[in-house]
Amino acid sequence: MKLEEIVKEMGELTGESTTQVISFVGAGGKTTCMLELARSLAKQGKKVLVTTTTHMEHPVRLGEIGCVDASGEEILAEIEKRGWVIAGTKAKHPEKIIGLPASSWEQLRAHTDCILVEADGAKRFPLKVPGEKEPVIPEDCTHIFLVAGASALGRPLEEICFRLKKAEAILQKQEKFNFSGNLGKQTMTEQLLGILLEKGYVEPLRTEFPKAKLAVIFNQADILPCAEKSKNNLQKMLTVPVFLHGWKKEVHGIYLAAGFSRRFGGNKLLTLLEDKPMYLHLLERLKKLQQEKKLQSLTVVTQYEEILDALQKQGIQAVKNEQSILGISSSLKLGLKTAFYTWQQNCKSRATEHYYMFFVADQPFLKKKTIEEFLAAFLRTQKGIGCVAHEGKYGNPVIFHEKYVPELLELDGDQGGKRVLNRHLEDVFGFEVEEKKELTDIDRR
């Protein structure tokens, strides 16, 4: 369900200001939901402000033009020009912004149709139970959307929940459950998710904000095999309405491990690095991302039988490039065609947008957290190409929207995806990383 449809169904508060103040709390895609709603409302001719009462990604990190440390007049001028804008003040951390001064808030509330507020932080977990003094919701809030990520289901509580101790405390009080052992090992179900949302958020928020419209946004619904069934199971545990909302964006990982290692003087991919083959370091992190459903599929392209045999035993999809001698383009195209065929075989809805993300196997120091942050930031933009960068210099991984597949398939020899990227610099989102080492390709011993 589209977010603007959810807002409409929830209705407006009668007798209140015409400005809607919608607070997003919880976890599992708050920022993404806010940006999507802001764009939709702006297309309807509404004036929209996006801000925070806690911390929020800096507009630059989101691939958006923002107003940071700007006056109320400057923010309003940008809203008049674009329809919506992200605004806040500088935080201690350069990648974040914090909220607006009270004077600017009042000025903007009087001259906008809708204010979207990120009122909670979850450190990219799909589920959160709030701590004391959380969330931070404006007094004049009209709507509260409690976001929870569907990717939490089927995984241990300790892997998917921010404020784990708070969650365990809630579950320990549920007398009808006979929990045994470590609560953090409990597999998340719709029933447990509903209990945590109801006790952690719904009951306290209803007491503190009795007039506000409150609903649960069950986000990432496209990954659920039976979305309506999951929603209904969740709804049974909650006293507020539940709405399904999907990303409708699927990312396919393609891992290139077919190089000749000419400068290295031997097969570097099989060379031991910290007691395991170099190619396994990054691949293990990507496999974890696939298990967490942040990558819809994962395809490895290699020319080496040792790697093919090892991956077959692990159940990782791998394809042999018999034409590695033709250059990196041969591996890139083989990986694309294999990933494309895989999603076609499993496709449920062509309405889903597909993206192809390329990784190289000689980049063992790239962190899982960096990949997650890059991917989350890129998917919040409307760009078609994204890549990580250090001090403005682009590196791997690189991601492409499916509209660029024809151009990628036309590459020859040692032409890589950067050739397509350089043709469309206006459509590129660059994600800066602090540590140069993460982007280092190991080419020599």
C-alpha positions in Angstrom: 0.0 0.0 0.0 1.3 3.5 -0.9 2.2 5.7 2.1 0.0 8.6 0.9 -2.9 6.2 0.7 -2.2 5.2 4.3 -2.2 8.8 5.4 -5.5 9.4 3.7 -7.1 6.3 5.2 -5.9 7.3 8.7 -7.7 10.7 8.2 -6.9 14.1 9.6 -7.5 15.4 13.1 -10.6 17.6 13.1 -10.4 21.0 14.6 -6.6 21.0 14.5 -4.1 23.0 12.4 -4.2 22.2 8.7 -0.5 21.2 8.9 0.0 17.4 9.4 3.0 16.5 11.6 3.8 12.8 11.0 6.3 11.2 13.2 8.1 8.0 12.1 9.3 5.7 14.9 10.5 2.1 15.2 12.9 0.5 12.8 13.2 -1.2 9.4 13.1 1.7 6.9 11.8 4.9 8.5 14.0 7.3 6.4 13.1 5.5 3.2 9.4 5.7 4.0 9.7 9.4 4.8 11.5 10.3 1.6 9.0 8.3 -0.5 6.1 10.0 1.2 7.7 13.4 0.8 8.1 12.9 -2.9 4.5 11.7 -3.3 3.0 14.6 -1.4 5.1 17.1 -3.3 3.9 15.7 -6.6 0.4 16.5 -5.3 1.3 20.1 -4.9 1.9 20.0 -1.1 4.7 21.8 0.7 6.6 19.2 2.7 9.4 19.5 5.3 11.5 16.5 6.3 13.4 16.8 9.5 14.3 15.0 12.8 14.0 15.3 16.5 17.0 13.0 17.1 19.5 12.2 14.4 19.1 11.6 10.7 21.4 10.9 7.8 22.9 14.1 6.3 21.1 15.0 3.0 24.4 14.5 1.1 24.5 10.9 2.3 20.9 10.4 1.1 21.8 11.8 -2.3 19.4 14.8 -1.8 19.8 18.6 -1.7 19.1 19.7 1.9 19.1 22.8 4.1 21.5 22.4 6.9 22.0 25.3 9.4 19.7 27.4 7.2 17.2 30.0 8.3 13.5 29.4 8.2 13.2 31.8 5.2 15.9 29.8 3.3 14.2 26.5 4.0 10.8 27.9 2.8 12.4 29.2 -0.4 13.8 25.7 -1.1 10.4 24.2 -0.4 8.7 26.7 -2.8 11.2 25.7 -5.5 11.2 21.9 -5.1 8.0 21.1 -3.2 10.0 19.4 -0.3 13.3 19.5 1.4 15.3 17.9 4.2 16.3 20.4 6.9 18.1 20.3 10.2 21.3 21.5 11.9 24.8 20.1 12.0 25.5 17.2 14.4 28.8 16.3 16.0 29.0 13.4 13.6 29.5 14.9 10.0 27.3 12.2 8.5 24.3 13.2 10.6 22.0 16.1 11.2 19.9 17.0 14.2 16.7 18.9 14.7 15.7 22.5 13.9 15.6 25.3 16.4 12.2 25.9 18.0 11.8 29.3 16.2 12.4 27.7 12.8 10.0 24.9 13.6 7.1 27.3 14.4 7.8 29.3 11.3 7.9 26.3 9.0 4.8 24.7 10.6 2.8 27.8 9.8 3.8 27.7 6.1 3.9 24.0 5.1 1.2 21.4 4.5 3.1 18.5 6.0 6.1 17.9 8.3 7.7 14.4 8.3 9.7 13.8 11.4 12.3 11.0 12.0 11.6 10.7 15.8 13.6 7.5 16.6 16.9 5.9 15.9 17.5 2.1 15.3 21.1 1.7 14.0 19.7 -0.1 10.9 18.1 -2.9 12.8 14.7 -4.1 11.4 13.1 -4.0 14.9 13.4 -1.8 17.9 12.1 -1.6 21.5 12.5 2.0 22.7 14.6 3.0 25.7 13.8 5.7 28.2 13.0 9.1 26.7 12.5 7.4 23.3 11.0 8.2 20.8 11.2 12.0 20.7 7.9 13.0 19.3 6.8 16.7 18.8 4.0 17.8 21.0 1.9 19.0 18.0 2.2 15.6 16.3 -1.0 14.5 14.4 0.1 11.1 13.2 2.5 8.4 14.4 3.7 5.7 12.1 5.4 2.8 13.9 7.6 1.1 11.3 8.8 -2.5 11.6 10.8 -4.5 9.0 9.5 -7.8 7.7 13.2 -8.9 7.4 13.1 -9.5 11.2 10.8 -12.5 10.8 12.4 -16.0 11.1 15.7 -14.7 12.6 17.0 -14.7 16.2 15.9 -11.8 18.4 19.5 -10.9 19.2 20.3 -10.4 15.5 17.4 -8.1 14.6 16.5 -6.1 17.6 17.9 -2.7 18.8 17.6 -2.4 22.6 17.7 -6.2 23.0 17.6 -6.0 26.9 14.4 -4.0 26.7 12.8 -6.6 24.4 13.9 -9.4 26.6 12.3 -7.7 29.6 9.0 -7.4 27.8 9.0 -11.0 26.8 9.9 -12.2 30.2 6.6 -10.7 31.5 4.5 -12.7 29.1 3.2 -15.5 31.4 1.4 -17.4 28.6 4.8 -18.2 27.0 7.1 -20.7 28.5 10.4 -19.3 27.2 13.4 -21.5 28.0 17.1 -20.7 27.6 18.5 -17.6 26.0 15.7 -15.2 25.0 18.0 -13.7 22.4 18.0 -17.0 20.5 14.2 -16.9 20.2 13.1 -16.9 16.5 11.0 -13.8 15.7 7.4 -14.5 14.7 4.5 -12.2 13.9 3.2 -13.0 17.4 6.3 -12.0 19.2 6.8 -9.0 17.0 3.2 -7.8 17.8 3.9 -8.2 21.6 7.1 -6.1 21.4 5.4 -3.4 19.3 2.3 -3.2 21.4 4.1 -3.2 24.8 7.1 -1.2 23.7 5.4 1.5 21.6 1.7 1.4 21.2 0.6 1.4 24.9 3.0 4.2 26.0 2.3 6.3 22.9 -1.5 6.1 23.3 -1.1 7.4 26.8 1.2 10.2 25.9 -0.4 11.2 22.6 -4.1 10.3 22.9 -5.2 12.5 20.0 -2.6 11.4 17.5 -3.5 8.9 14.8 -1.4 5.8 15.4 -0.7 2.9 12.9 1.9 0.2 12.3 3.7 0.2 8.9 4.8 -3.4 8.3 7.6 -2.5 5.9 9.6 -4.6 3.4 6.4 -6.6 2.8 7.6 -7.6 -0.7 10.0 -10.2 0.8 7.2 -12.1 2.6 6.0 -15.3 0.9 2.4 -14.7 2.2 2.2 -11.0 3.1 -1.5 -10.8 3.9 -1.3 -13.8 6.2 1.7 -12.3 8.0 -0.2 -9.0 8.3 -3.3 -10.7 9.7 -1.2 -12.6 12.3 0.5 -9.4 13.3 -2.8 -7.5 13.5 -4.2 -10.0 16.0 -1.5 -8.9 18.5 -2.0 -5.2 18.0 -4.7 -2.7 19.0 -3.9 -0.3 16.1 -4.2 -0.8 12.4 -1.5 -2.5 10.4 -0.6 -1.6 6.9 1.7 -3.4 4.5 4.3 -1.5 2.6 6.9 -2.9 0.3 10.3 -1.7 -1.0 9.5 -3.0 -4.5 13.2 -2.9 -5.1 15.3 -6.1 -5.4 19.1 -6.1 -5.4 21.0 -8.9 -7.0 24.7 -9.4 -6.0 27.2 -10.4 -8.6 30.6 -11.5 -7.3 33.4 -11.4 -9.8 36.1 -14.0 -9.0 37.6 -14.9 -12.4 40.7 -12.7 -12.8 44.1 -14.1 -13.8 46.1 -12.3 -11.0 48.9 -11.5 -13.4 50.5 -8.7 -11.3 50.2 -10.9 -8.2 52.2 -13.7 -9.5 49.8 -16.6 -8.7 46.2 -17.1 -8.0 45.6 -14.5 -5.4 42.0 -15.5 -4.8 43.1 -18.8 -3.3 46.0 -17.2 -1.4 45.5 -17.5 2.4 44.7 -14.2 4.2 44.2 -14.6 7.9 44.0 -18.4 7.5 41.4 -18.5 4.7 41.4 -17.9 1.0 41.1 -14.3 0.0 37.9 -14.7 -2.0 36.1 -16.0 1.0 36.4 -12.9 3.1 34.0 -10.6 1.3 31.9 -13.5 0.0 31.0 -14.6 3.5 29.7 -11.1 4.3 27.6 -11.1 1.1 26.2 -14.5 2.0 25.1 -13.0 5.3 23.4 -10.1 3.5 21.6 -12.5 1.3 20.4 -14.4 4.4 19.1 -11.1 5.8 17.3 -10.5 2.5 19.3 -7.3 1.7 20.5 -9.1 -1.4 17.7 -10.9 -3.3 20.2 -13.2 -5.0 23.9 -13.8 -5.1 25.8 -15.1 -8.1 29.6 -15.9 -8.2 31.4 -15.8 -11.5 34.8 -17.7 -11.5 37.0 -19.7 -13.8 38.5 -21.8 -11.0 37.3 -25.3 -10.3 38.5 -25.1 -6.6 36.1 -22.1 -6.0 33.2 -23.7 -7.9 33.5 -26.9 -5.9 33.7 -25.1 -2.6 30.7 -22.9 -3.4 28.6 -25.9 -4.6 29.1 -27.5 -1.2 27.9 -24.2 0.5 24.9 -23.9 -1.7 26.0 -20.6 -3.3 25.0 -20.1 -6.9 28.2 -20.0 -9.0 28.8 -20.1 -12.8 32.0 -20.9 -14.6 33.4 -18.4 -17.0 35.0 -20.4 -19.8 36.0 -17.2 -21.6 37.9 -15.3 -18.9 40.6 -14.6 -21.4 38.2 -12.1 -23.1 38.5 -9.7 -20.1 36.3 -8.5 -17.2 33.4 -7.8 -19.5 32.9 -11.5 -20.1 32.5 -12.1 -16.3 30.3 -9.1 -15.9 27.9 -10.2 -18.7 27.8 -13.8 -17.6 26.9 -12.7 -14.1 24.2 -10.4 -15.3 22.6 -13.0 -17.5 22.7 -15.6 -14.7 21.2 -13.2 -12.2 18.6 -12.1 -14.7 17.5 -15.7 -15.4 17.4 -16.4 -11.7 15.0 -13.6 -10.8 12.8 -14.4 -13.9 12.4 -17.9 -12.7 11.3 -16.7 -9.2 9.6 -13.4 -10.1 6.3 -12.8 -8.4 5.6 -9.3 -9.8 7.1 -7.4 -12.7 6.2 -4.2 -10.8 9.3 -4.8 -8.8 12.4 -2.8 -9.8 15.7 -4.7 -10.1 19.2 -3.6 -9.4 22.5 -5.3 -10.1 25.4 -4.8 -7.6 28.9 -5.8 -8.6 31.6 -6.9 -6.2 35.2 -7.9 -6.8 36.8 -10.8 -4.9 40.1 -9.1 -4.3 38.6 -6.5 -1.9 38.7 -8.5 1.3 38.6 -5.5 3.7 35.2 -4.2 2.6 33.0 -4.2 5.7 29.5 -5.6 5.8 28.4 -2.4 7.6 29.7 -0.3 4.7 27.8 -2.3 2.2 24.6 -2.0 4.2 24.9 1.7 4.6 25.8 2.3 1.0 22.9 0.1 -0.2 20.4 1.7 2.2 21.5 5.2 1.2 21.4 4.5 -2.6 17.9 2.9 -2.5 16.6 6.1 -0.8 17.7 8.2 -3.8 16.2 8.2 -7.2 19.5 7.6 -8.9 20.1 4.8 -11.3 23.8 4.2 -10.5 25.7 4.1 -7.2 29.2 3.4 -6.1 31.4 3.8 -3.1 34.1 6.4 -3.1 37.0 7.7 -1.0 37.9 11.3 -1.3 35.8 11.6 -4.4 37.5 8.7 -6.2 35.0 6.0 -7.3 35.6 2.4 -6.4 33.8 -0.9 -6.0 31.1 -2.1 -5.4 29.0 -0.5 -8.1 25.2 -0.9 -8.5 23.1 -0.3 -11.6 19.4 0.0 -12.2 18.0 -2.5 -14.6 17.6 0.2 -17.3 21.4 0.1 -17.7 21.5 -3.7 -18.4 21.5 -3.2 -22.3 24.5 -0.9 -22.0 26.3 -3.3 -19.7 25.8 -6.2 -22.1 27.4 -4.2 -24.9 30.8 -4.0 -23.0 33.8 -5.7 -24.6 37.2 -6.8 -23.5 38.4 -5.3 -20.2 35.7 -2.7 -20.2 34.0 -2.7 -16.8 30.9 -1.1 -15.4 32.8 2.2 -14.8 32.5 2.8 -18.6 28.7 2.9 -18.3 28.9 5.0 -15.1 31.1 7.6 -16.8 28.5 8.1 -19.5 25.8 9.0 -17.0 27.5 11.0 -14.2 24.4 13.0 -13.7 22.6 9.8 -12.5 25.4 8.6 -10.1 25.2 8.5 -6.4 28.6 8.4 -4.7 28.9 7.1 -1.1 32.0 8.3 0.7 33.8 5.9 3.0 36.4 7.0 5.6 38.9 4.1 5.4 40.7 3.9 2.1 41.7 0.3 3.0 38.2 -0.9 2.5 38.3 -0.1 -1.2 41.8 -1.5 -1.8 42.1 -4.1 -4.4 45.0 -6.5 -3.6 47.0 -6.8 -6.8 50.5 -7.6 -5.5 51.9 -9.8 -2.8 
